[in-house]
């Protein structure tokens, strides 16, 4: 009954969707929310209920035509699953012509500027995968291709204005429990003109002395001298076609216990027609590319290979409400999912 009630609520929301955006003199208040519910059926076993949601509140004060101060707070299902109740909580200053500064709890520019893979199945393939969490993958898995140092430590982000031709930025974080400090840098280059549009991204990340750091609830924790990451991506759009390819490499220096570094690479393609979209996505995670040894010279367990293939279909019932279904195969497990996503 609970699952039916959630589905009914989303269907009602789909017919009354609106964005909460209120302006008063120089103040602007915004609230965005969306939710997804559905079912995931691994093999031919009993279907598993899946859900996802996020809520973001923003307030801005306009100094003039191009400059403003603001504050952002957001929470979502992914952070609540990890017993966290803040996804974003930061203040910002933005100059539309020059750039933006953020300070607080949020992701680095390395993650924010990363290019994800085309996917219309709403299983979080590009961010803390619902699919791999629900299927309870037993192998060591790098779940997505964007470089990350988490969002739980105080961080300063500095980024140029996001123009039609690109953006670059740096991040510095410290005062957290998971590492001493982290430094990130990223650049995104775009060619948005004409029928053929392209975008490239490159991110570098360094984390000093990670201690019991985990990217998500289904990855082993990392304790090492330092962690380095490089992530790159390429997107190409031609009319209704979108093609993407990206990769991320992680290296841990002198890790303790089970290792969690390695390589993940992926590719995807999507096509829009009328109110419908289809996509095909492939991911390959390999945590055996480095050979780590403990202090006695014994080789550490370096995980395994995980292949994931995914085909998805989405129908836009209304502007704010989409129906979807997906099918695929990961870690020797075929699966099928179906659901609805709505918001305002």
Order of alpha helices (4+ residues) and beta strands (2+ residues): alpha-beta-beta-beta-beta-alpha-beta-beta-alpha-alpha-beta-beta-beta-beta-beta-beta-beta-beta-beta-beta-beta
